[in-house]
């Protein structure tokens, strides 16, 4: 797998508005984003990838999903179901 460096995209304004409206008291992930901003970037993982081969999924996304999976104590299957079933 190879890594094509791409910037972490900004959360769309409408997505942020819907998330904040859905959780008026706050949510751990909204607070995490507000306080820390971008936690991981592709550059953090560059040494782990070859310069040749098929492009990999952005490693910063996989790292964040892994943290969220751990925080919520989800199995791999439960985490995949959660991603499919909700935006939060």
LINPELIN-V63091 format. One record per pair of residues at least 12 apart in sequence whose C-alpha atoms are under 6 Angstrom apart, sorted by the first residue. I is the first residue (numbers start at 1). GAP is how many residues later the second one is. If there is no record, write none. Layout:
# LINPELIN-V63091
i = <I & I>
gap = <GAP & GAP>
This chain:
# LINPELIN-V63091
i = <1 & 1 & 1 & 1 & 2 & 2 & 2 & 2 & 2 & 2 & 2 & 2 & 3 & 3 & 5 & 40 & 41 & 42>
gap = <52 & 53 & 54 & 55 & 47 & 48 & 49 & 50 & 51 & 52 & 53 & 54 & 52 & 53 & 37 & 20 & 19 & 18>
